[in-house]
Amino acid sequence: MEGGVVLGYWAIRGLSERARQLLEYLSIPYTEHRYEGAEGRAKWVQEVKQSLIPKNPAVTLPYLLDGDKLVSESDAICVYLCHKAERTDLLGRNADEQVALFTAHGVYKDFHPKYIQMVYGRYDENNTFEQARDSSIKTF
């Protein structure tokens, strides 16, 4: 793998999008490794993941490789990037801000799976997107 910061994930926005946006916001140069389709899955599982396990046995997608440092899990990647850019203020400047941030994040994580289910759901005349949307809004 080349030098510099590398963000690896499937060829979708998904869980890596927050890290990608943070990389852009913090002006951290990076390259991406996007794994797509059956070939990408095979490359990730059989080659790339196996080469990264010695650096971090818990490696998964998304991952961020920064020299010898390998971080996986989207939340951990975001925390790492804030520290790398010396912008820990983005993690909350005091205990009250940190509690508010992590409370909002917890609500987001509770809602996100339902949002994904709604967005990628299968709809027909008996089960419409509008019904799913209205139910999601009511639940939220």
C-alpha positions in Angstrom: 0.0 0.0 0.0 1.2 3.5 -0.8 2.2 6.0 1.8 -0.1 8.6 3.4 -3.6 8.2 4.7 -5.7 5.5 3.0 -9.4 5.0 3.6 -10.8 1.6 2.6 -14.4 0.6 2.2 -17.0 -0.8 -0.2 -17.7 1.2 -3.3 -20.6 3.0 -1.6 -20.9 5.9 0.8 -22.2 3.9 3.8 -20.2 3.8 7.0 -17.1 5.5 5.5 -19.0 8.7 4.5 -18.5 10.5 7.8 -14.8 9.8 7.7 -14.6 10.9 4.1 -16.3 14.2 4.9 -14.1 14.7 8.0 -11.0 14.1 5.9 -12.2 16.8 3.5 -13.2 19.2 6.2 -9.8 18.8 8.0 -7.9 19.1 4.7 -6.1 15.7 5.3 -4.9 14.4 2.0 -6.0 10.8 1.4 -6.5 8.1 -1.1 -9.3 5.6 -1.2 -9.4 1.8 -1.7 -13.0 1.0 -2.8 -14.0 -2.7 -3.0 -16.7 -3.4 -5.5 -18.7 -6.5 -6.5 -17.5 -10.1 -6.2 -14.0 -9.3 -7.3 -13.7 -6.5 -4.7 -15.1 -8.7 -2.0 -12.6 -11.5 -2.8 -9.7 -9.0 -2.9 -10.7 -7.6 0.5 -11.2 -10.9 2.2 -8.4 -13.0 0.7 -5.7 -10.4 0.2 -6.0 -7.0 1.8 -7.6 -8.0 5.1 -5.1 -10.8 5.5 -2.2 -8.4 5.0 -3.7 -5.9 7.6 -4.5 -8.4 10.4 -1.0 -8.3 11.8 -1.4 -4.5 12.3 -4.9 -4.8 13.8 -6.5 -8.2 14.4 -9.9 -6.5 14.6 -9.6 -4.9 11.2 -12.9 -4.5 9.3 -14.4 -2.1 6.7 -14.1 0.8 6.9 -10.5 1.1 7.8 -8.0 3.9 7.9 -4.3 3.3 7.3 -2.0 6.1 8.3 1.6 4.8 8.0 1.9 2.0 10.6 -1.3 3.0 12.3 -4.4 1.1 11.3 -7.8 2.1 12.7 -11.1 0.3 11.9 -14.7 1.1 12.9 -16.2 4.3 11.6 -16.5 6.0 15.0 -12.9 5.2 16.0 -11.7 6.6 12.6 -13.5 9.9 13.2 -11.9 10.2 16.7 -8.5 9.4 15.3 -8.8 12.0 12.5 -9.8 14.7 15.0 -6.7 13.9 17.0 -4.5 13.7 14.0 -5.6 17.2 12.8 -5.3 18.5 16.4 -9.0 19.4 16.3 -10.2 17.7 19.5 -12.6 20.6 19.9 -14.7 18.7 17.3 -15.1 16.0 19.9 -16.5 18.4 22.5 -14.6 21.2 24.3 -15.8 20.1 27.7 -17.8 17.3 29.5 -21.2 18.9 28.8 -20.4 19.2 25.0 -19.1 15.6 24.9 -22.2 14.3 26.6 -24.4 16.2 24.2 -22.4 15.0 21.2 -22.5 11.3 22.3 -26.2 11.5 23.1 -26.9 12.8 19.7 -24.7 10.2 18.2 -26.5 7.4 20.1 -29.9 8.7 18.8 -28.5 8.7 15.3 -27.2 5.1 15.7 -30.6 3.9 17.0 -32.4 5.5 14.0 -29.9 4.7 11.3 -30.7 1.0 10.8 -34.4 1.9 10.4 -33.5 4.6 7.9 -31.4 2.1 5.9 -34.2 -0.4 5.9 -36.6 2.3 4.6 -34.3 3.5 1.9 -33.3 0.1 0.6 -36.7 -1.5 1.2 -38.8 -3.2 -1.4 -42.1 -1.5 -2.1 -45.3 -2.4 -4.0 -48.9 -1.3 -4.0 -49.6 -2.9 -0.6 -46.3 -1.6 1.1 -45.4 1.8 -0.2 -42.4 4.0 0.5 -44.7 6.6 1.8 -46.1 4.2 4.4 -42.6 3.2 5.4 -41.5 6.9 5.6 -44.5 7.9 7.7 -44.0 4.9 10.1 -40.3 5.9 10.4 -41.1 9.5 11.2 -43.7 8.4 13.8 -41.2 5.9 15.4 -38.4 8.5 15.5 
